Each structure stands twice: as structure tokens, then as C-alpha cells.
Amino acid sequence: MPVSPRFAGILYLVIILCGVASEAVFRAPFRADPALVVGDALGLRISMLADLAMALADVGLAVLLLALLQPFGTWLAVAATAFRLVQAACIAGGLGWIMAAILDPSGAGDWLSLHGVAYDVSLAFFAVNCVLTGVLLQRAGLWWLGRGVVASGIVYATGSVLRIVAPAMADGFAVAYAVSLVAETAFCLWLLLGARGLMLRTE
């Protein structure tokens, strides 16, 4: 059965929408004021569901991208899949920190801080996935898309390192994630449009 790039694009769109909504919409107010958990934790619970949907979609996307990109480097594609799956597992595992904030409102600030660190560290695995995926795309002749995805990986890697060694600088670096959002959105759109250039090269 041929792989459907458009279905991969749909999964990628789910990941982007759920990731942005979870962190920037539902979780952000609680990070700014953890005391909000005491009054109503519904936003945090919704953010958990969004993260869970994102992790599930990530597993499916990892498998589809493996099938799509394997012709351009089997071991690179397998390695990219492995790093993406580890990142999805980290995101799913990190949901425990959010539940801890709900169950222990008095320590919500600490639990959410731990979740934020764990989330950023998990992006180190995604950073490697992005670099490997970008290399595969370049091998397929998709130079600009591939370079954009590689740049996205560099941004994620830098953010993860800063969160560990220089947390005071991590928040200021957050604006750089716009590069990743643009690159990943372009990748998603390319898949939704059928990834025609890639399909022609794999026939």
C-alpha cells in the first residue's frame, strides 16, 4: 500500500496546532500565575489532552516519514524515526508533571517549572530528528525545505542547551522558535500538497 503524504501532512498539522495551543493558549496563563490552578484547572487538563494528541500523532507521523524518506538513506531515516519516537515518549511522560500541579496546587509553580524543563529537554531529541530529516530532504533535491528543517533543529538544540546551562537566557531565546514554526509549517504544507517532488524521485 503506497504511503499517503497528505495523511502525514494532516498528522503534522495536528501536531503543530496541538503544540501551539497547548503551550501558548492553555498552559501559558498557569505558568504566569500558578495560583490559577486552585480556582480552575480545566485549562491545564485541556493542555494535557492536546499534548497527548500531539504525541499520538507524532508516532504515526514518524512511521509515515520513515516510509517516505527511507529511499534517500535507510539508516538516516531509521535514526530520524528513533529520535522522533523518543521525543514523543518524553512529551507523553511529561504529562505527569502537569497532573502533579493539578493534584498539588500549592506546588503548582514548581511542578510546571519541572514540566517546562522536561519539555525543553525532550526537544533535544526532536532537534536531532529535524537535522536528520532535513538532510534526507536535501538528498531528495528539496534544498530549501531541507535547510529550513535543519535550521529548525539547530534552534531546538540551542533552546534545550540553554534551558540546562543558562536558564536565564532560555526565555529570551524563545523568539527564535519562530524559525522552527515557519520551517515546520512549510514542511506540513508540502506534505498536504502531496509531496509531489519527493514522490517523483522515489518512483
Backbone as JSON Lines, residues from 0, in Angstrom:
{"i":0,"aa":"M","n":[0.85,-1.2,0.0],"ca":[0.0,0.0,0.0],"c":[0.89,1.25,0.0]}
{"i":1,"aa":"P","n":[0.68,2.17,-0.95],"ca":[1.52,3.38,-1.01],"c":[1.27,4.28,0.2]}
{"i":2,"aa":"V","n":[2.32,4.97,0.6],"ca":[2.22,5.9,1.72],"c":[1.52,7.17,1.26]}
{"i":3,"aa":"S","n":[0.64,7.7,2.11],"ca":[-0.09,8.92,1.77],"c":[0.6,10.13,2.39]}
{"i":4,"aa":"P","n":[1.28,10.94,1.57],"ca":[1.9,12.15,2.12],"c":[0.87,13.09,2.73]}
{"i":5,"aa":"R","n":[-0.33,13.12,2.15],"ca":[-1.36,14.03,2.66],"c":[-1.81,13.63,4.07]}
{"i":6,"aa":"F","n":[-1.88,12.33,4.34],"ca":[-2.22,11.9,5.69],"c":[-1.11,12.27,6.66]}
{"i":7,"aa":"A","n":[0.14,12.15,6.2],"ca":[1.27,12.6,7.01],"c":[1.15,14.09,7.29]}
{"i":8,"aa":"G","n":[0.72,14.85,6.27],"ca":[0.53,16.29,6.46],"c":[-0.56,16.6,7.46]}
{"i":9,"aa":"I","n":[-1.63,15.82,7.44],"ca":[-2.71,16.01,8.42],"c":[-2.19,15.77,9.83]}
{"i":10,"aa":"L","n":[-1.42,14.7,10.01],"ca":[-0.85,14.42,11.33],"c":[0.09,15.55,11.77]}
{"i":11,"aa":"Y","n":[0.87,16.05,10.81],"ca":[1.79,17.15,11.14],"c":[1.0,18.39,11.55]}
{"i":12,"aa":"L","n":[-0.11,18.64,10.86],"ca":[-0.96,19.79,11.2],"c":[-1.53,19.64,12.61]}
{"i":13,"aa":"V","n":[-1.94,18.44,12.96],"ca":[-2.44,18.16,14.31],"c":[-1.36,18.47,15.34]}
{"i":14,"aa":"I","n":[-0.12,18.05,15.03],"ca":[1.0,18.28,15.94],"c":[1.24,19.77,16.14]}
{"i":15,"aa":"I","n":[1.27,20.52,15.05],"ca":[1.52,21.96,15.14],"c":[0.42,22.68,15.92]}
{"i":16,"aa":"L","n":[-0.83,22.39,15.56],"ca":[-1.95,23.07,16.22],"c":[-2.04,22.71,17.69]}
{"i":17,"aa":"C","n":[-1.9,21.43,18.0],"ca":[-1.99,21.0,19.4],"c":[-0.81,21.52,20.21]}
{"i":18,"aa":"G","n":[0.38,21.53,19.61],"ca":[1.55,22.01,20.33],"c":[1.45,23.49,20.66]}
{"i":19,"aa":"V","n":[1.05,24.29,19.69],"ca":[0.93,25.73,19.91],"c":[-0.19,26.03,20.9]}
{"i":20,"aa":"A","n":[-1.35,25.38,20.7],"ca":[-2.49,25.64,21.59],"c":[-2.19,25.2,23.02]}
{"i":21,"aa":"S","n":[-1.57,24.04,23.16],"ca":[-1.29,23.52,24.5],"c":[-0.4,24.46,25.29]}
{"i":22,"aa":"E","n":[0.7,24.9,24.67],"ca":[1.69,25.7,25.4],"c":[1.32,27.18,25.44]}
{"i":23,"aa":"A","n":[0.93,27.74,24.31],"ca":[0.74,29.19,24.22],"c":[-0.65,29.65,24.66]}
{"i":24,"aa":"V","n":[-1.64,28.76,24.58],"ca":[-3.01,29.16,24.9],"c":[-3.45,28.62,26.26]}
{"i":25,"aa":"F","n":[-3.4,27.31,26.42],"ca":[-3.97,26.7,27.62],"c":[-3.03,26.68,28.83]}
{"i":26,"aa":"R","n":[-1.73,26.51,28.59],"ca":[-0.8,26.39,29.71],"c":[-0.18,27.72,30.11]}
{"i":27,"aa":"A","n":[-0.07,28.63,29.18],"ca":[0.61,29.9,29.46],"c":[0.04,30.66,30.66]}
{"i":28,"aa":"P","n":[-1.28,30.77,30.81],"ca":[-1.8,31.52,31.98],"c":[-1.37,30.9,33.31]}
{"i":29,"aa":"F","n":[-1.27,29.58,33.35],"ca":[-0.88,28.91,34.6],"c":[0.61,29.05,34.87]}
{"i":30,"aa":"R","n":[1.4,29.14,33.81],"ca":[2.83,29.38,34.01],"c":[3.05,30.79,34.56]}
{"i":31,"aa":"A","n":[2.25,31.74,34.07],"ca":[2.37,33.12,34.53],"c":[1.86,33.28,35.96]}
{"i":32,"aa":"D","n":[0.81,32.53,36.31],"ca":[0.23,32.62,37.65],"c":[-0.24,31.23,38.09]}
{"i":33,"aa":"P","n":[0.67,30.44,38.69],"ca":[0.32,29.07,39.11],"c":[-0.86,29.01,40.07]}
{"i":34,"aa":"A","n":[-1.15,30.09,40.77],"ca":[-2.26,30.1,41.73],"c":[-3.6,29.87,41.03]}
{"i":35,"aa":"L","n":[-3.66,30.07,39.72],"ca":[-4.91,29.85,38.99],"c":[-5.37,28.41,39.07]}
{"i":36,"aa":"V","n":[-4.45,27.51,39.34],"ca":[-4.8,26.08,39.42],"c":[-5.82,25.84,40.52]}
{"i":37,"aa":"V","n":[-5.72,26.61,41.59],"ca":[-6.63,26.43,42.72],"c":[-8.08,26.69,42.31]}
{"i":38,"aa":"G","n":[-8.29,27.71,41.5],"ca":[-9.65,28.06,41.11],"c":[-10.24,27.17,40.03]}
{"i":39,"aa":"D","n":[-9.46,26.88,39.0],"ca":[-9.98,26.1,37.88],"c":[-8.82,25.57,37.06]}
{"i":40,"aa":"A","n":[-8.66,24.26,37.05],"ca":[-7.53,23.64,36.35],"c":[-7.95,23.09,34.99]}
{"i":41,"aa":"L","n":[-9.12,23.49,34.5],"ca":[-9.61,22.95,33.23],"c":[-8.62,23.22,32.09]}
{"i":42,"aa":"G","n":[-8.04,24.41,32.08],"ca":[-7.08,24.75,31.03],"c":[-5.89,23.8,31.01]}
{"i":43,"aa":"L","n":[-5.42,23.44,32.22],"ca":[-4.3,22.51,32.3],"c":[-4.7,21.12,31.8]}
{"i":44,"aa":"R","n":[-5.92,20.72,32.13],"ca":[-6.38,19.4,31.67],"c":[-6.51,19.38,30.14]}
{"i":45,"aa":"I","n":[-6.99,20.47,29.58],"ca":[-7.09,20.55,28.11],"c":[-5.69,20.52,27.49]}
{"i":46,"aa":"S","n":[-4.74,21.18,28.14],"ca":[-3.37,21.17,27.62],"c":[-2.8,19.75,27.64]}
{"i":47,"aa":"M","n":[-3.19,18.96,28.64],"ca":[-2.75,17.57,28.71],"c":[-3.32,16.77,27.53]}
{"i":48,"aa":"L","n":[-4.6,16.98,27.24],"ca":[-5.22,16.28,26.11],"c":[-4.55,16.68,24.8]}
{"i":49,"aa":"A","n":[-4.23,17.97,24.66],"ca":[-3.58,18.44,23.44],"c":[-2.2,17.82,23.3]}
{"i":50,"aa":"D","n":[-1.45,17.74,24.4],"ca":[-0.13,17.11,24.36],"c":[-0.24,15.63,24.03]}
{"i":51,"aa":"L","n":[-1.24,14.97,24.58],"ca":[-1.44,13.54,24.3],"c":[-1.74,13.33,22.82]}
{"i":52,"aa":"A","n":[-2.63,14.17,22.28],"ca":[-2.95,14.07,20.84],"c":[-1.71,14.32,20.01]}
{"i":53,"aa":"M","n":[-0.89,15.27,20.43],"ca":[0.34,15.58,19.71],"c":[1.29,14.39,19.72]}
{"i":54,"aa":"A","n":[1.45,13.75,20.88],"ca":[2.35,12.6,20.98],"c":[1.86,11.44,20.12]}
{"i":55,"aa":"L","n":[0.56,11.19,20.13],"ca":[0.0,10.12,19.32],"c":[0.21,10.39,17.83]}
{"i":56,"aa":"A","n":[-0.05,11.63,17.43],"ca":[0.15,12.0,16.02],"c":[1.62,11.89,15.64]}
{"i":57,"aa":"D","n":[2.49,12.21,16.57],"ca":[3.93,12.16,16.3],"c":[4.39,10.73,16.01]}
{"i":58,"aa":"V","n":[3.83,9.78,16.73],"ca":[4.2,8.38,16.49],"c":[3.77,7.97,15.08]}
{"i":59,"aa":"G","n":[2.54,8.32,14.71],"ca":[2.06,8.0,13.37],"c":[2.88,8.68,12.29]}
{"i":60,"aa":"L","n":[3.21,9.95,12.52],"ca":[4.0,10.7,11.54],"c":[5.4,10.12,11.4]}
{"i":61,"aa":"A","n":[5.97,9.68,12.51],"ca":[7.3,9.09,12.47],"c":[7.34,7.88,11.54]}
{"i":62,"aa":"V","n":[6.31,7.04,11.63],"ca":[6.24,5.84,10.79],"c":[6.08,6.22,9.32]}
{"i":63,"aa":"L","n":[5.21,7.19,9.04],"ca":[4.97,7.59,7.65],"c":[6.19,8.25,7.03]}
{"i":64,"aa":"L","n":[6.88,9.1,7.81],"ca":[8.08,9.74,7.28],"c":[9.19,8.73,7.04]}
{"i":65,"aa":"L","n":[9.24,7.7,7.86],"ca":[10.21,6.63,7.63],"c":[9.99,6.0,6.27]}
{"i":66,"aa":"A","n":[8.73,5.7,5.97],"ca":[8.41,5.09,4.68],"c":[8.69,6.03,3.51]}
{"i":67,"aa":"L","n":[8.4,7.32,3.71],"ca":[8.59,8.29,2.63],"c":[10.06,8.6,2.34]}
{"i":68,"aa":"L","n":[10.85,8.69,3.4],"ca":[12.22,9.16,3.25],"c":[13.27,8.06,3.21]}
{"i":69,"aa":"Q","n":[12.89,6.85,3.51],"ca":[13.84,5.74,3.52],"c":[14.61,5.57,2.21]}
{"i":70,"aa":"P","n":[13.99,5.8,1.04],"ca":[14.75,5.66,-0.22],"c":[15.96,6.58,-0.33]}
{"i":71,"aa":"F","n":[16.01,7.62,0.49],"ca":[17.11,8.58,0.39],"c":[18.17,8.36,1.46]}
{"i":72,"aa":"G","n":[18.06,7.27,2.2],"ca":[19.05,6.94,3.22],"c":[18.4,6.11,4.31]}
{"i":73,"aa":"T","n":[18.51,4.8,4.2],"ca":[17.79,3.92,5.12],"c":[18.14,4.18,6.58]}
{"i":74,"aa":"W","n":[19.43,4.2,6.88],"ca":[19.83,4.34,8.27],"c":[19.56,5.76,8.79]}
{"i":75,"aa":"L","n":[19.69,6.74,7.95],"ca":[19.33,8.1,8.36],"c":[17.85,8.19,8.71]}
{"i":76,"aa":"A","n":[17.02,7.54,7.88],"ca":[15.57,7.57,8.11],"c":[15.2,6.81,9.38]}
{"i":77,"aa":"V","n":[15.86,5.68,9.6],"ca":[15.6,4.91,10.82],"c":[16.02,5.69,12.06]}
{"i":78,"aa":"A","n":[17.2,6.33,11.97],"ca":[17.68,7.12,13.1],"c":[16.74,8.3,13.38]}
{"i":79,"aa":"A","n":[16.29,8.97,12.32],"ca":[15.37,10.09,12.49],"c":[14.09,9.63,13.18]}
{"i":80,"aa":"T","n":[13.6,8.46,12.78],"ca":[12.39,7.9,13.39],"c":[12.61,7.63,14.87]}
{"i":81,"aa":"A","n":[13.74,7.04,15.21],"ca":[14.03,6.71,16.6],"c":[14.04,7.95,17.48]}
{"i":82,"aa":"F","n":[14.71,9.01,17.01],"ca":[14.78,10.24,17.81],"c":[13.41,10.89,17.94]}
{"i":83,"aa":"R","n":[12.59,10.81,16.89],"ca":[11.25,11.39,16.97],"c":[10.38,10.61,17.95]}
{"i":84,"aa":"L","n":[10.52,9.3,17.97],"ca":[9.74,8.48,18.89],"c":[10.14,8.72,20.34]}
{"i":85,"aa":"V","n":[11.43,8.91,20.59],"ca":[11.87,9.21,21.95],"c":[11.29,10.54,22.41]}
{"i":86,"aa":"Q","n":[11.29,11.52,21.51],"ca":[10.71,12.82,21.86],"c":[9.23,12.69,22.19]}
{"i":87,"aa":"A","n":[8.49,11.9,21.4],"ca":[7.07,11.71,21.67],"c":[6.86,11.03,23.03]}
{"i":88,"aa":"A","n":[7.73,10.07,23.35],"ca":[7.63,9.39,24.64],"c":[7.9,10.36,25.78]}
{"i":89,"aa":"C","n":[8.87,11.25,25.59],"ca":[9.19,12.24,26.63],"c":[8.01,13.18,26.87]}
{"i":90,"aa":"I","n":[7.37,13.6,25.79],"ca":[6.22,14.51,25.92],"c":[5.08,13.82,26.67]}
{"i":91,"aa":"A","n":[4.82,12.56,26.31],"ca":[3.76,11.81,26.98],"c":[4.1,11.61,28.46]}
{"i":92,"aa":"G","n":[5.37,11.27,28.73],"ca":[5.77,11.08,30.12],"c":[5.71,12.35,30.93]}
{"i":93,"aa":"G","n":[5.95,13.49,30.29],"ca":[5.93,14.76,30.98],"c":[4.56,15.2,31.44]}
{"i":94,"aa":"L","n":[3.52,14.52,30.95],"ca":[2.17,14.88,31.38],"c":[1.97,14.64,32.87]}
{"i":95,"aa":"G","n":[2.8,13.77,33.44],"ca":[2.71,13.51,34.88],"c":[3.0,14.75,35.71]}
{"i":96,"aa":"W","n":[3.9,15.62,35.22],"ca":[4.21,16.85,35.95],"c":[3.0,17.78,35.97]}
{"i":97,"aa":"I","n":[2.26,17.8,34.87],"ca":[1.07,18.67,34.83],"c":[0.0,18.13,35.79]}
{"i":98,"aa":"M","n":[-0.18,16.82,35.77],"ca":[-1.16,16.24,36.7],"c":[-0.75,16.49,38.14]}
{"i":99,"aa":"A","n":[0.55,16.48,38.41],"ca":[1.03,16.77,39.76],"c":[0.64,18.19,40.16]}
{"i":100,"aa":"A","n":[0.71,19.12,39.22],"ca":[0.32,20.51,39.51],"c":[-1.16,20.6,39.84]}
{"i":101,"aa":"I","n":[-1.96,19.78,39.17],"ca":[-3.4,19.78,39.43],"c":[-3.71,19.16,40.79]}
{"i":102,"aa":"L","n":[-3.02,18.07,41.11],"ca":[-3.26,17.37,42.37],"c":[-2.64,18.07,43.57]}
{"i":103,"aa":"D","n":[-1.61,18.85,43.33],"ca":[-0.92,19.57,44.4],"c":[-0.83,21.05,44.03]}
{"i":104,"aa":"P","n":[-1.95,21.77,44.1],"ca":[-1.97,23.19,43.69],"c":[-0.97,24.06,44.43]}
{"i":105,"aa":"S","n":[-0.66,23.7,45.67],"ca":[0.28,24.53,46.44],"c":[1.68,24.5,45.84]}
{"i":106,"aa":"G","n":[1.99,23.44,45.12],"ca":[3.31,23.34,44.5],"c":[3.24,23.46,42.99]}
{"i":107,"aa":"A","n":[2.12,24.01,42.48],"ca":[1.9,24.07,41.03],"c":[3.04,24.76,40.29]}
{"i":108,"aa":"G","n":[3.57,25.83,40.87],"ca":[4.64,26.55,40.2],"c":[5.86,25.67,39.97]}
{"i":109,"aa":"D","n":[6.22,24.89,41.01],"ca":[7.38,24.0,40.88],"c":[7.12,22.88,39.88]}
{"i":110,"aa":"W","n":[5.92,22.29,39.95],"ca":[5.6,21.19,39.03],"c":[5.61,21.67,37.58]}
{"i":111,"aa":"L","n":[5.05,22.85,37.34],"ca":[5.01,23.37,35.98],"c":[6.41,23.76,35.49]}
{"i":112,"aa":"S","n":[7.25,24.22,36.41],"ca":[8.63,24.52,36.03],"c":[9.36,23.26,35.63]}
{"i":113,"aa":"L","n":[9.14,22.18,36.39],"ca":[9.75,20.9,36.05],"c":[9.26,20.4,34.7]}
{"i":114,"aa":"H","n":[7.96,20.59,34.44],"ca":[7.42,20.18,33.15],"c":[8.07,20.98,32.02]}
{"i":115,"aa":"G","n":[8.24,22.28,32.25],"ca":[8.84,23.13,31.23],"c":[10.26,22.7,30.9]}
{"i":116,"aa":"V","n":[11.03,22.36,31.93],"ca":[12.4,21.9,31.71],"c":[12.4,20.57,30.95]}
{"i":117,"aa":"A","n":[11.54,19.63,31.41],"ca":[11.47,18.33,30.75],"c":[11.04,18.47,29.29]}
{"i":118,"aa":"Y","n":[10.11,19.38,29.04],"ca":[9.62,19.6,27.67],"c":[10.74,20.12,26.79]}
{"i":119,"aa":"D","n":[11.5,21.09,27.31],"ca":[12.6,21.65,26.52],"c":[13.7,20.62,26.29]}
{"i":120,"aa":"V","n":[13.97,19.8,27.3],"ca":[14.99,18.77,27.14],"c":[14.55,17.74,26.09]}
{"i":121,"aa":"S","n":[13.25,17.42,26.07],"ca":[12.76,16.46,25.08],"c":[12.98,16.98,23.65]}
{"i":122,"aa":"L","n":[13.01,18.3,23.52],"ca":[13.21,18.88,22.2],"c":[14.62,18.62,21.67]}
{"i":123,"aa":"A","n":[15.55,18.23,22.55],"ca":[16.89,17.87,22.08],"c":[16.81,16.67,21.14]}
{"i":124,"aa":"F","n":[15.94,15.72,21.48],"ca":[15.76,14.56,20.61],"c":[15.1,14.96,19.29]}
{"i":125,"aa":"F","n":[14.14,15.88,19.39],"ca":[13.49,16.35,18.18],"c":[14.46,17.14,17.32]}
{"i":126,"aa":"A","n":[15.41,17.83,17.96],"ca":[16.4,18.59,17.22],"c":[17.22,17.67,16.31]}
{"i":127,"aa":"V","n":[17.63,16.53,16.86],"ca":[18.39,15.57,16.05],"c":[17.52,15.04,14.93]}
{"i":128,"aa":"N","n":[16.25,14.75,15.23],"ca":[15.33,14.3,14.2],"c":[15.23,15.32,13.06]}
{"i":129,"aa":"C","n":[15.12,16.59,13.42],"ca":[14.99,17.63,12.4],"c":[16.23,17.69,11.5]}
{"i":130,"aa":"V","n":[17.4,17.61,12.1],"ca":[18.64,17.67,11.32],"c":[18.71,16.49,10.35]}
{"i":131,"aa":"L","n":[18.41,15.3,10.86],"ca":[18.46,14.11,10.0],"c":[17.4,14.18,8.91]}
{"i":132,"aa":"T","n":[16.2,14.62,9.27],"ca":[15.13,14.74,8.28],"c":[15.49,15.78,7.23]}
{"i":133,"aa":"G","n":[16.08,16.89,7.67],"ca":[16.5,17.92,6.73],"c":[17.54,17.41,5.75]}
{"i":134,"aa":"V","n":[18.47,16.6,6.25],"ca":[19.48,16.01,5.36],"c":[18.82,15.1,4.33]}
{"i":135,"aa":"L","n":[17.86,14.31,4.77],"ca":[17.15,13.42,3.85],"c":[16.41,14.22,2.78]}
{"i":136,"aa":"L","n":[15.78,15.3,3.18],"ca":[15.06,16.14,2.22],"c":[16.02,16.76,1.21]}
{"i":137,"aa":"Q","n":[17.18,17.16,1.67],"ca":[18.17,17.71,0.74],"c":[18.67,16.64,-0.23]}
{"i":138,"aa":"R","n":[18.82,15.42,0.27],"ca":[19.22,14.32,-0.62],"c":[18.15,14.08,-1.69]}
{"i":139,"aa":"A","n":[16.91,14.4,-1.35],"ca":[15.81,14.23,-2.3],"c":[15.74,15.4,-3.27]}
{"i":140,"aa":"G","n":[16.64,16.36,-3.11],"ca":[16.66,17.51,-4.02],"c":[15.82,18.67,-3.55]}
{"i":141,"aa":"L","n":[15.26,18.57,-2.35],"ca":[14.4,19.63,-1.79],"c":[15.28,20.52,-0.9]}
{"i":142,"aa":"W","n":[16.13,21.31,-1.55],"ca":[17.19,22.03,-0.84],"c":[16.66,23.01,0.19]}
{"i":143,"aa":"W","n":[15.77,23.9,-0.21],"ca":[15.33,24.95,0.71],"c":[14.5,24.37,1.86]}
{"i":144,"aa":"L","n":[13.65,23.44,1.55],"ca":[12.86,22.81,2.61],"c":[13.76,22.06,3.58]}
{"i":145,"aa":"G","n":[14.72,21.32,3.02],"ca":[15.65,20.58,3.87],"c":[16.47,21.48,4.77]}
{"i":146,"aa":"R","n":[16.96,22.58,4.22],"ca":[17.77,23.51,5.0],"c":[16.92,24.19,6.08]}
{"i":147,"aa":"G","n":[15.67,24.45,5.77],"ca":[14.78,25.04,6.77],"c":[14.56,24.11,7.94]}
{"i":148,"aa":"V","n":[14.38,22.82,7.64],"ca":[14.16,21.83,8.7],"c":[15.43,21.66,9.53]}
{"i":149,"aa":"V","n":[16.59,21.69,8.88],"ca":[17.86,21.62,9.62],"c":[17.99,22.83,10.54]}
{"i":150,"aa":"A","n":[17.67,24.02,10.04],"ca":[17.72,25.23,10.86],"c":[16.78,25.11,12.06]}
{"i":151,"aa":"S","n":[15.63,24.51,11.83],"ca":[14.68,24.28,12.92],"c":[15.32,23.41,14.0]}
{"i":152,"aa":"G","n":[16.03,22.37,13.58],"ca":[16.7,21.5,14.54],"c":[17.76,22.23,15.34]}
{"i":153,"aa":"I","n":[18.49,23.13,14.68],"ca":[19.51,23.9,15.37],"c":[18.88,24.79,16.43]}
{"i":154,"aa":"V","n":[17.73,25.38,16.11],"ca":[17.02,26.22,17.09],"c":[16.59,25.38,18.29]}
{"i":155,"aa":"Y","n":[16.0,24.22,18.04],"ca":[15.57,23.36,19.15],"c":[16.74,22.93,20.01]}
{"i":156,"aa":"A","n":[17.85,22.57,19.37],"ca":[19.03,22.13,20.13],"c":[19.56,23.26,21.0]}
{"i":157,"aa":"T","n":[19.62,24.45,20.45],"ca":[20.12,25.6,21.2],"c":[19.22,25.9,22.39]}
{"i":158,"aa":"G","n":[17.9,25.85,22.17],"ca":[16.96,26.1,23.25],"c":[17.09,25.09,24.37]}
{"i":159,"aa":"S","n":[17.3,23.83,24.02],"ca":[17.45,22.78,25.03],"c":[18.71,22.99,25.85]}
{"i":160,"aa":"V","n":[19.81,23.31,25.17],"ca":[21.07,23.52,25.88],"c":[20.97,24.73,26.81]}
{"i":161,"aa":"L","n":[20.36,25.8,26.33],"ca":[20.2,26.98,27.17],"c":[19.36,26.69,28.41]}
{"i":162,"aa":"R","n":[18.32,25.89,28.24],"ca":[17.46,25.56,29.38],"c":[18.25,24.85,30.47]}
{"i":163,"aa":"I","n":[19.28,24.09,30.07],"ca":[20.07,23.33,31.03],"c":[21.19,24.17,31.62]}
{"i":164,"aa":"V","n":[21.95,24.86,30.78],"ca":[23.16,25.54,31.26],"c":[22.98,27.03,31.54]}
{"i":165,"aa":"A","n":[21.98,27.64,30.9],"ca":[21.76,29.08,31.1],"c":[20.27,29.38,31.05]}
{"i":166,"aa":"P","n":[19.51,28.89,32.04],"ca":[18.05,29.06,32.02],"c":[17.59,30.5,31.95]}
{"i":167,"aa":"A","n":[18.4,31.43,32.45],"ca":[18.02,32.83,32.4],"c":[17.96,33.34,30.97]}
{"i":168,"aa":"M","n":[18.71,32.71,30.07],"ca":[18.73,33.13,28.67],"c":[17.68,32.41,27.84]}
{"i":169,"aa":"A","n":[17.13,31.31,28.38],"ca":[16.21,30.48,27.61],"c":[14.94,31.23,27.22]}
{"i":170,"aa":"D","n":[14.41,32.02,28.14],"ca":[13.17,32.75,27.83],"c":[13.39,33.77,26.73]}
{"i":171,"aa":"G","n":[14.53,34.44,26.77],"ca":[14.84,35.43,25.74],"c":[15.06,34.79,24.38]}
{"i":172,"aa":"F","n":[15.5,33.54,24.38],"ca":[15.75,32.83,23.12],"c":[14.47,32.33,22.49]}
{"i":173,"aa":"A","n":[13.38,32.32,23.25],"ca":[12.13,31.73,22.79],"c":[11.65,32.29,21.46]}
{"i":174,"aa":"V","n":[11.96,33.56,21.18],"ca":[11.53,34.17,19.93],"c":[12.1,33.44,18.72]}
{"i":175,"aa":"A","n":[13.24,32.77,18.89],"ca":[13.88,32.06,17.79],"c":[13.05,30.86,17.33]}
{"i":176,"aa":"Y","n":[12.14,30.42,18.18],"ca":[11.31,29.28,17.79],"c":[10.38,29.63,16.63]}
{"i":177,"aa":"A","n":[10.28,30.91,16.31],"ca":[9.51,31.32,15.14],"c":[10.11,30.7,13.87]}
{"i":178,"aa":"V","n":[11.43,30.56,13.86],"ca":[12.1,29.92,12.72],"c":[11.61,28.48,12.56]}
{"i":179,"aa":"S","n":[11.53,27.79,13.68],"ca":[11.06,26.4,13.66],"c":[9.6,26.31,13.22]}
{"i":180,"aa":"L","n":[8.79,27.24,13.69],"ca":[7.37,27.23,13.33],"c":[7.2,27.43,11.83]}
{"i":181,"aa":"V","n":[7.97,28.35,11.26],"ca":[7.88,28.6,9.81],"c":[8.34,27.38,9.02]}
{"i":182,"aa":"A","n":[9.48,26.8,9.42],"ca":[10.03,25.66,8.71],"c":[9.11,24.45,8.79]}
{"i":183,"aa":"E","n":[8.58,24.19,9.98],"ca":[7.71,23.03,10.14],"c":[6.37,23.23,9.43]}
{"i":184,"aa":"T","n":[5.88,24.46,9.42],"ca":[4.65,24.74,8.69],"c":[4.85,24.51,7.2]}
{"i":185,"aa":"A","n":[6.01,24.93,6.69],"ca":[6.32,24.71,5.28],"c":[6.39,23.22,4.97]}
{"i":186,"aa":"F","n":[7.01,22.46,5.86],"ca":[7.09,21.01,5.7],"c":[5.7,20.39,5.7]}
{"i":187,"aa":"C","n":[4.86,20.84,6.64],"ca":[3.49,20.35,6.74],"c":[2.71,20.64,5.46]}
{"i":188,"aa":"L","n":[2.81,21.87,4.95],"ca":[2.09,22.25,3.73],"c":[2.56,21.44,2.54]}
{"i":189,"aa":"W","n":[3.86,21.21,2.47],"ca":[4.41,20.4,1.38],"c":[3.82,18.99,1.39]}
{"i":190,"aa":"L","n":[3.69,18.42,2.57],"ca":[3.08,17.09,2.7],"c":[1.6,17.13,2.32]}
{"i":191,"aa":"L","n":[0.9,18.16,2.8],"ca":[-0.52,18.28,2.49],"c":[-0.78,18.43,0.99]}
{"i":192,"aa":"L","n":[0.18,19.03,0.29],"ca":[0.05,19.22,-1.15],"c":[0.45,17.97,-1.93]}
{"i":193,"aa":"G","n":[0.81,16.92,-1.21],"ca":[1.09,15.64,-1.87],"c":[2.55,15.29,-2.02]}
{"i":194,"aa":"A","n":[3.46,16.16,-1.57],"ca":[4.9,15.88,-1.64],"c":[5.29,15.4,-3.03]}
{"i":195,"aa":"R","n":[4.77,16.07,-4.06],"ca":[4.94,15.58,-5.43],"c":[6.4,15.44,-5.84]}
{"i":196,"aa":"G","n":[7.21,16.4,-5.49],"ca":[8.61,16.31,-5.88],"c":[9.28,15.07,-5.32]}
{"i":197,"aa":"L","n":[8.98,14.76,-4.08],"ca":[9.56,13.58,-3.44],"c":[9.03,12.31,-4.07]}
{"i":198,"aa":"M","n":[7.74,12.27,-4.35],"ca":[7.14,11.06,-4.92],"c":[7.73,10.76,-6.29]}
{"i":199,"aa":"L","n":[7.97,11.79,-7.1],"ca":[8.54,11.59,-8.43],"c":[9.94,10.98,-8.33]}
{"i":200,"aa":"R","n":[10.69,11.39,-7.3],"ca":[12.04,10.9,-7.16],"c":[12.1,9.49,-6.59]}
{"i":201,"aa":"T","n":[11.0,9.01,-5.99],"ca":[11.01,7.67,-5.41],"c":[10.4,6.64,-6.33]}
{"i":202,"aa":"E","n":[9.86,7.07,-7.45],"ca":[9.25,6.13,-8.37],"c":[10.32,5.4,-9.18]}
